[in-house]
Amino acid sequence: MQIKHREEREGGVTRITLVPESLDDLWHLTYVVEPGDLVAGDTTRRIQRDQEELRDTGGEREHMHVTLDVDEVEFHKFANRLRVSGVIEDASREDQLGLHHTLNVEERKEIAIQKRWKPDQLDRLEEAVEATDQPDVAIATVEEGEAHIHLVAQYGVDEYGTFTGTTGKGEYARGREELFGDLASALSRLDVEAIILAGPGFTKQDCLDFVEENYPDLTEKITTVDTSAVGGRGVHEVLKRGAVEEVQAETRIAEESELIDELTERMSTDERAAYGIDEVKKAADYGAVETLLVLDERLRKERAGEGEWEVDVNDIIETVEQQGGDVTVFSHEYAPGEQLQHLGGIAALLRYRLD
């Protein structure tokens, strides 16, 4: 993420001009832009200059610059875009004012966001800026007969590919090398700067030996990690052990895995943990929250006015920050976020037990 300009305006409003540089950046903006914000950017819009003449075509598209009063935000991961919809507040054509429009925010496309920024939203922007220089990471897990590739992103982990085959030594050695070859070939086509090769037993080392001999350019990117499983479970072990953090500083997902594991452990021993909105609010009111865990989707829905909420999560966040506590917003796209969702979308690691 690039932040190109920041302008303080009257009434505590700040206008920030930025350029998203990756799919991760667009995902971050999903939880930054909310209804009531003013978002400005370049777009195209169908204009009907002559209703009778252009009735069949519906009008011609014209480039223009618009500012929207936002009412809806949608992240389209597979289309590589963020859709921001709302009423046109300002435009290069005055006859478009007051009409509804959707701005497609894409990578390398400059936009400006004007609003009263919340601390966690500014933190998220800074996180996206800092992540720009972090290497992209692939996690390859392999065991006899099976291999997987997952790509690490800030919004979660995506499964890239799965490979199966007959493996073993002796008469099955050829089938084993075919599996290693399929895995290495796929890894060689990825635009990543680091690869973590993980799995149980000696298979991953044999795979690494194959890569060193047949794909030497990949070797310098690879770090090996012992895990008891492959696939999704193996990836979780890699993240939990901090292997990704060694090659990608302050990886969001690794932090979430560590926090949710700490929360689960404390809950099992009934020590210094709270979950659910009522318990967490009580802990915050007592100044007992050391680290607040909030699900991004819960936060987004509340800020967008979706549903009815008896307790305002934003008030809890503000209380915790005023008391020197930390706040971590979890991604609902990844397993720790799913675990947090089952706990009501909010939990806390406490400084001390409440009773």
C-alpha positions, 0 to 999 in steps of 0.5 A: 500500500502506498499512502501518497497524501494526507490532509487534515480537514475541518471537524476532525475529518482526514482525507487520505490518498492511497494506492493499493498495490496487491490483493491484500491491500484491497482486502485491508480496505474492506475493513477501512472503508465503511458507510458514510465515508467519502471515497473519490476515484476515477471511473467510467459511467454510462451516459445517455446524451440522447434518450431516444437515440441511445435507448437500444445501447443504454448510453455510452461509457465516459471517463470521469472522477467521482466522489461517493457517499458510501453505502456498501463495500464488497471485496471480490477476491477472485475478481481482484477488485473492491466494489465501493457503492454509493451516491455521487456526492461530487463529479466532473459532470454535474448532471451525475450528482445524486445518482447511484454508482459503483467504484471498482477499486483495483490494484495500482488505482489511486483513491482518496478516503475522507472520514473520521478515522478510527485508531484500528483503521489507521493501524490497518493502513500502516500494517498494509504499508509495512507489508509492502516490502515483506516477501510472498511465501508459499508453504509446501507440505509433502508426505508419501503419496501426497503433496500440497501448496498453500499461499500465504496472504494477509487475508488468509491462506489459499490452497494453490494445488494438491498432488497425489501419486504412488510413492515409495522406494525401490520399484516405486521410486519413479512414481515418487520422483514424479510426485516431487517433480509435479510439486517442484514444477508448480513451485517454480511457476510461483512468484514467491520469494520464500518457500517453506517445505514441511511434512512428517518423516524423511520425505520432505528431505528426499523432496528437497534433495530432488529439488536441489538436483533438478530445480537448483534455482528454487533451493535458496528459497526453501526452508524446511520445517518438521510437521506431523501432518500435511495439508491444512493441518500441516500449514497450521503447525508451520504458522504456529511454530513461527516459521513464516515469521522468520521469512515474513516479518510480523505475519498477521496469520501467525500472530492470530494463530498464536493468540487463539492458541493462547486463548484456548489454553487459558480457557481450558484451565479457566485462567485469565480469559474472557469470551463473548460480548458480555464477559469481554465488556465486563473485563474491559470495564474493570481494566483487566483486558491485556489483549482484545481479539475482535473478528473483522467481520463482526466489526465491519457489520456493526459499523455498517449498521447490519443487524442489532447489537446490544453492546458497541464493540467500538466502545470496548476497543476505545476502553481497552486502548485507553487502558493500555491494552492491545487490540488485534483484529482477526481475519474471518478468512482463516482458521483462527478467525473461524474459532473466534467467530464460534466464541461470538467474534470477540474474546480477550486475554486478561491481566488477571482473573475477574473472580 
